[in-house]
Amino acid sequence: MMAMATPAEAVAETPTEDLQVSEPSTDELADLQKHQLQNPWKFWYFENNKDRTWEDNLRVVSSFHTVEDFWGVYNHIKSASELKSGSSYFVFKDGIKPMWEDDKNRQGGRWLINFDKRSARFNLDTLWLETLLCLIGEAFDEDGDDICGAVVDIRGKMDKIAVWTGDSKNKDRILNIGKKVKERLQLNNQVQMTYESHSDTQVKTSSAAKHIFTL
Ligand code: MGP
């Protein structure tokens, strides 16, 4: 029977010139000490400037793929409630543009929650942060594959939070995601969440698009 080398002997037998271990750079070391997220994300800001097209009003704020870098961005920028009316924040998986036209959104839709500004019941910043923590903390398990991103819109009477998913026909995933959002945001029966496809949103003629699901 062939004798097996113990790990120490195996190392001793390895010619040293084969052990080309390069030292990590300072940036790599700093990154290794941080907590990696399952997905890399991008933070976008939309400012409503009527002189520009909708797409030109979208700007990337920052990319992040660690917990620490998320807080670095989040704590550095204005909270959602401080934004001017007409503005939005978008947080989307890196590689997905926060627009209907992106291939990953084209067949998708959104869970939409409207918050009446006159109601003191809701703290928009807390709800938006909780939405982001659901996304980056992968609260949706395997249904999270369908998550594209989330949006907070600051508007006149109503502010809105939406979670965009990639397949408006995947009923099970949509409902699982919606229920999880409702539970984590502790909305209970205080507010209705509605799911609409982006294709319906684009052709809506009144203030609301067709509701495919309601929770
Ligand atoms: P909005 O910002 O989502 O809603 O879309 P708002 O401002 O509350 O208005 P309402 O229509 O819901 O009452 C406002 C407008 O922005 C849309 O009608 C489009 O003209 C444009 N827009 C919004 N989105 C998300 C997109 C997008 O993904 N692609 C393009 N091309 N335009 C968009």
Residues whose N, C-alpha, C, O or C-beta is under 5 A from the ligand:
A	BS01	MGP	W54 P98 M99 W100 E101 R155 S207
